[in-house]
Amino acid sequence: MHSAMNETSRQGKPPTWAVVATVREPAELVLAFVAHHLELGAAKVLIYLDDPDDPLRPILRAKSGVNVVACNEDYWNKVNKGRGRPPNQNARQAINATTAYKKVKADYLLHLDADEFLHMARPFAEEVARLEADDIWLRVPAVERCWLAGDRSEHIFSGVFRHPIKQAPLVAKRIYGEEVAPYLANGLAGSSHGKPLVRTGHKVQLQVHAAKLPGKNSGWAPHKKATGLHVLHFDGLTPLHWAAKTLRYAEQGDEVIDHLLHEERALQVRHVRDNIGSMPELLRFFRKITGLTPEQARALTEHGRLSAMKIDPEAAMRRAFPEIEADFSFRAFDLKLGAENAKRLMKKIAASQAA
C-alpha cells in the first residue's frame, strides 16, 4: 500500500489532516477547539458528543468543516457490537476515534481531547514528510499549561507551557522537589505521552495516546516523534474544573483509577480522596502541582523545558461563531461545569465548612 503522503505528493497536492475528539465540556471550550483547528488548517473536525442530548449539536452541524455524531444508545450498539456504551471513557474515545479513522476523507487524523490544542511551529507537510514508508503515525508531544508565580490571570487559556523531562528523572526531582515530584509524570501533572497523528488507509486501532496494530497483544504501530508540532494540554481549564475532574475520578474504585490513569495521576487522585478534606486545601494542592516558583521556572528555562507558545482559541471562536456569546473567564467557565460537577464541588465545600 502506498502511503497517503506519497499519493498526495504524486498528485501535487499538500497532505490534508483532520481532528477527532469525544467531548462533554462547556460549549465555549468545544467551539474554541473546533474553531482553532479549522483556522489552523484542518480539513475536518469530527466531534463525538458523549452526551447525546448536548445542545451544541445543531450549532456544530451548521458549521462547514465539522462532522458531529451524538453518541446515543443506537450509535453505541452499532459501533460496539451490540454491547452498548462502554463505561470506560478511554474505551469510548478509542472506539470513536477508530470509527472516525475508517471513514474520514483526509490523509491524516489527529486524536485529541477537548482541552488539547495543536500548535504548529513548522508547516504540516514538512513535519509529516519525516515519516518513512513503513511509519503509520507521528507522535505529537504534549506540553502542559502551568502558571508562573504571581500570575493572577483568570482566563482559561492563560499561562505558560512546560515540557516533559523524560530522559532525566533526577533533573525533574531536583526541579520539583521531593514533595511535588511524586505527583508528576516526567515533570507533568497530566499525561506526558503525547497524541497520535495517524496516516489513513491502514488497519490500526486509534487509542488515546497511540495507534495500535490489530490483535489483542500487539503493540504500537511503527511511528516517529514530531519535532515541529506540539499538543498544548490545558489540564484543568480552571482550578475548579481540575477539582471536579479529580473528584470524579476519586469516586471510582482503585481498580478503575489504576486502569484509567497513569501512576502519578492516580497518586494525585488518591491523595485528594484520602488526605484532603476541604476545598481550599484541594485548590492549594492544584496550585502546588501546576504552579511554578521563580526557581522552578528558571531551572526549566535553563533546561529548555519552558515555552510561551501562543495560541488564541477565543479569537478563533469569535471569528467562526460570531453569533455565539462567550465568556472565557474562570468564573463564567466554572458556572457551566454542570449539575453533576457542582454537586461534587458543593460536597467538598460543605466538608470544608463543617471542619
N, C-alpha and C positions, 0 to 999 in steps of 0.2 A: 504493500500500500504506500502510495506517495504521501508525504506529509502535507498537511493543509498549507504550510508555508510555501512548499515547492510549487503546489498547484497555483497559488495566487501569484507567486513571483513569475511563473511562466506566462500568466495572463497579463502581467504588467500592472497588477493592482496591489495596493498595500493590504497587509493582512487585517482582517476585521476581528473584533472581540466583543463579547457580551458579558454581562454580570448577572449572577443569580443570588438571591437571598431569600431566606424564610424569615418573616418578620412578625412581631407582635409588640409594637412600640408606639409611643405617641406620634400623631400624624406629622408634626414638624420634622421629626428625625427621619421618617421614611421618605417624605417628599424631598428633604435636603439630600438624602442618599441617592435617590433617583436622579435629581437634577444635577448633582455633582458629576455623576458618572456619564450621563448623557452629554454634558458640556465637555467632559474630558475626551470624548470620542467614542463611547460605547455605541455599537450598532443597535443593541437591545439591552434593556434591563428587565429581567424576569423576576417578578415578585410573587412569592407564595405567601398568602395570608394565613398564618397559623390560627387566627380567629376567623372562621368563615363568614361571620357577620360584621367584620371590620368595616366601618363606614367609609374608609378610604377607597374601597373597591371602585365605585363609579368615577371618582376623580382620577385614579390611575388608569382605568380603562379608556378614558377620554384622551389620554396623553399619547401622542405619537412616539414610537420607540419603546413603549412599555407593554409587556405582556403580564397580565395579572391572573392568578389562579386562587380561588377560595378553597381552602383545604377542608371541605366538608366530609361527611360520612361516606357519600358516594365516591368522592375522589380517593379517599384512603382505601376503601375496599378495592377500587380499581388498580391502584398502583402498588398496594401491599398484599396482593394475592388473597384478597378476601379477609385479611386479618384485622382490618380497621386501623385506627390511628395508633401509632406506636407511642407508648407513654414516655419514652426516652427522647428528649429534644434533639440530641445528636443524631439519632436514627431518623427522625423526621427530616432534619436538614439534609442528611446524606441521600435519602430516597428522593427528596425534591430536587436536589442538585443533579443527581444521576438521571432523573426523568427529563429535566431541562436539557441536559447534555445530549441526550439521544435525539432531541428534536430541534435544537437551536440552529438557526441558519447564520452561523458565524464561524470563523476559523479557530477561535479560542474562546473558552468560557472560564471566567474567574468566579470562584465561590467565596462569598463574603458574608459577614453578619451586618445587621443594620447599623452597628456602631463602628464599622470599619470603612475607611475611605482610601481609595487608591491615590498614591502620589507618584507622579511620573517626572523623573529628573532627566530621562533620556527618551527619545522617540520610541514608541511601541515597536515599530518594525525593526529598529536596531536591537532592541532587547531580545525579541524572540528569534532574531537571526543567529543568536548564540547557541540555540538548540541544535543538536546534531540529529542525524537521520533517525536514530533509534530512541531519541528522547521523546517522551509523551507530554511532559508538563514542566512548568517552571515554578519553582517555589519562591513566592514573593515574601521577603522577610517582613516581619511585623515590628513596628516600633510603637511605644506606648506613651500616651499622653500623661504628663505629670505636671506638677506645679512648683515653681521656684518660690523660695521663702519670700514672704511679703506680697505675693501675687494675690490680690483681692478681687480679681476679675470674676464675675459671675455670669459668664457667657458659656454655653455648653461646648463651644468649640475653642475655648481659650487654652493656654498652656504651652508647654514645650514637649519634645519627644525624646525619650531615652531608648537607646538600642540595647538589645540583649548582649550579655557578656558571656558567650558560650565557651570560649576556649580557655578561659582563665577564672575558674570558680573562686580562687583565693583573692583575686582582684575584686570580684563582686562582694565577697565577705568583708574585705578591708574597707571598701567604699561605704557599704550599708551598715556594717557593724553586726555584732552577734545578736542584737535584739530584733533587727528587721530582716536580715539576710535569709533566715529560715523560711520566711513567708514569700520569698521571691524566687521565681524560676529563671535562672540565668540572668538575674537582675531585674526581672519584670514581675509585676503583681498578677498580670494576666498570662495568657499563653505566649510562649516565645517561639512557637513552631512556624509561624507564617501561614500563608494561604496558597491554594493551588490554582494556577492558570494553566488550563489543560487544552491541548490540541484536540479538536473534534475529529470524529471519524474512527475512534479506537474503541476496543472493548475494555472499558475500565469502569470502576465504580468511583464516583466522587465522594470523598468524605470531608469532614470539617477542615482538616489541615493537609490533605494529600489526595492523590489519585492512586487507587489500588488496582492491581491486576485481578482478574476474575479468579474465583476459587477461594475456599474457606480459609486456608492458611497461607495464601500468597501475600507477598509484601508490596511495598510501594512500587509503582511503575517507574521506569528509568526517567531521570529528571536532572535539571540543572538549577542552580540558585540564581535568582535575578540580582543584579547589582544596581540598576538604574530605576527600579520600581520598588516601592515600599507600600505596605498596608499601614495606615495610621489608625491605631486602635484607641478609641475613646472608651476605656473600660470603666463604665460608670459615667454617664454624661454629667451627672451631678453627684455630690456626696450621698444624697438621699436615694438616688437611682441605684448607686452601688449598694447601699444598705439594704434596699428592698430585694435586689437580686441575691445578695448574700443570705438574707433571712429566708428567702425561698429555698435556697439550697439547704439551709440548716434544718428545714422541716423534713428533709428526706432522711432515710436511714443511712447508716455508714456505708452499706454496700453500694447504694446508688451514688452517694457522694464520691466514692473511690472510682466508680465506673465512669462518671461524667467528667470529673475534674482531675487535673494534674496534681501531683503530690503536694506542692506548695499551696495551691489554691484550696485544696481540701483541708490543709492545716489552718488556713485563714478562717474557713467556714466553721471548723470545729472550735477554734479559739473564740469566735463570735458566739457560737452556741453554748459553750461550756463556761466561758470566763467573763463574758461581757453582759452586764445586766441593765445597762441604761443607754439611751440614745446618744447623749453627749460623749460617753465612753466609746461607743461604736464609731462615731464620726471622727473622734481623735485617732482611733486605730486606722481608719481610712486615710487620714492625712499623713499618718506616720509612714504608711507603706507606699503612698503615691506622691507625697511632698518631698522636696529636696532641700536640704540645708545648703548654705553657701559653700561649705566644704565639699559636700557630695556633688554639687553642680560643677565645681571647679575640677574635681577629680574625674568626673565623667567627660568633661570637655577635654581635659588633657589626654584621655584615652580615646578621643574621637567618638564618644558614645552618647553625645547630647546634640540634638539638632533643633532648629527653629523652623521646621518645614511649614510653609504657608499654604493653606487652602482656605476657601471661603464658601462652604456649602450653603450658608444663609443667603448670600448674594445670588448664588446659582438657583436656589429655590425660589427667590423672589422674581427672578427673570423667567423661570419656567412655569411658575404657578402664580402669576400676578394677582389673580382673583382671591387667593387664599391669605387670610390674615394670619400672621405668625409672630410668636414672641419666643426668642431663643435664650431668655434669661433662665437662671436656675429656678427661680420662683415659679415662673409660668410652666416650665417643663415638669416640675415636681407636682403641680396641680393636676397634671394629666397622666399620672402614673397608674391610675385606675383604682377601683374599689378594693380589689384583691390585695394590691400592694399597700394601699392606705391602711387596710386592716392590720397587716403585718407591722407596719411602722407604728401605728397607734398602740399596738400591744406592747411594743418596746418602750414607747414614750410613757405608757401607763406604769410599766415596771420602774421607769426612772423616777416617776412621781411618788410611787409607793415606797421606794427605797429610803 
